[in-house]
Amino acid sequence: MTPKIARFLEDVRPATPCLVLDVDRVEQNYRVLSAVLPLARIYYAVKANPARPVLERLARLGSAFDAASWEEIEMVLAAGAAASAISYGNTVKKESAIARAFAAGVRMYAFDSEEELEKLARAAPGAKVYCRLLVENAGADWPLSRKFGCSVEMAAELMLRARELGLDPYGLSFHVGSQQRDAVAYEAAVAKVGMLFTDLSERGVNLRMVNLGGGFPVRYTDDVPGIDHFAHAIMGAMTKAFGNAIPEMVVEPGRFIVGDAGVVSSEVVLVSRKAKDDPVRWVYLDIGRFGGLAETEGESIRYRMQTTRDGGRTGPVAIAGPTCDGADILYERTPYRLPLALRAGDRLDLLSAGAYTTTYAAQSFNGFRPLSEHYI
Ligand SMILES: *Cc1c(COP(=O)(O)O)cnc(C)c1O
């Protein structure tokens, strides 16, 4: 938690649950990433946190943006970014949305199938297109699974087809899975991309761009390697694959930019046991799976927690949300421990919760309002 957030929580005592996000930390994260990967252009993945103050700060710093829908493109434009700084990175787009983006000046699009390429040729003629490769997501706490990307062989065919259709076959992309702890995932993917560049150049198509996606981790309950470790591995792999002819590089960080800039502050609603001698207490918070903590699905993302009772003895807990849904359990298998003194009414803060929280909150499930937000 940054000192600014700690002071805000103490002085303002905002109603919970809420996200408090320090926009200066967003700027710091952007600057750190630019410094360790100076050859890469940063396209902030808007879905991680599309709040206006975040987008405005990044736009002012010269960031570009990875948007997944026409609505996200509108948000980015409204925050002052140029259409030329936007990549429409979703491989699944309505043709009407492509047409809107094109009319607004967006000229860079992702795809991973022939049907999508045909939509792009019709609705965004001449645009720069990049093909997303299916890559291993092992090592990622929040994998993007097999939903996106295609095989190397298919990507080669599709790039040739892109040229036939009058599009500009610009580059290749991949995403190694979110909260990726293993830099080898990037190295393996870059090697794949390098081979495809060579193969296509022999077939007369000279690609110019490698999009390394996002995935850079932040610290939750477990330590993760620093960003310099990933940058070093990536540059090593790029040099190995391309020698001194390194193409344009793009990264699309989401979690790394906003994750540790935000804290979700909540209130303990109930502490109970299922039997008198049960050592495990159940701690119910005023935020849960449907209030914005969707990434606790499968206990994948394990937030660090801080309470106003920290310092005393602790005991094992299961942690759940406030709704009447059985799926609204945050952690039951992960061995969390919380202070024995914890009581209803106490404040409990979830650290590094600035990414993938606010927009995941349900409208009004069980009548609970969406997570409120403070940008400071
Ligand atoms: C979600 C997403 C990102 C951001 O991923 P992080 O793991 O948050 O860095 C980047 N690119 C694409 C295409 C995405 O879908």
The ligand as a Gaussian input file, in Angstrom:
#p B3LYP/6-31G(d) Opt

LIG

0 1
 C       -5.639000      -9.024000     -21.051000
 C       -4.694000      -8.783000     -22.135000
 C       -3.485000      -8.139000     -21.886000
 C       -3.022000      -7.748000     -20.509000
 O       -2.542000      -8.828000     -19.807000
 P       -1.842000      -8.665000     -18.372000
 O       -1.558000     -10.055000     -17.977000
 O       -2.796000      -7.958000     -17.487000
 O       -0.606000      -7.866000     -18.581000
 C       -2.655000      -7.886000     -22.963000
 N       -2.993000      -8.239000     -24.216000
 C       -4.148000      -8.850000     -24.493000
 C       -4.467000      -9.198000     -25.900000
 C       -5.030000      -9.154000     -23.472000
 O       -6.180000      -9.787000     -23.739000

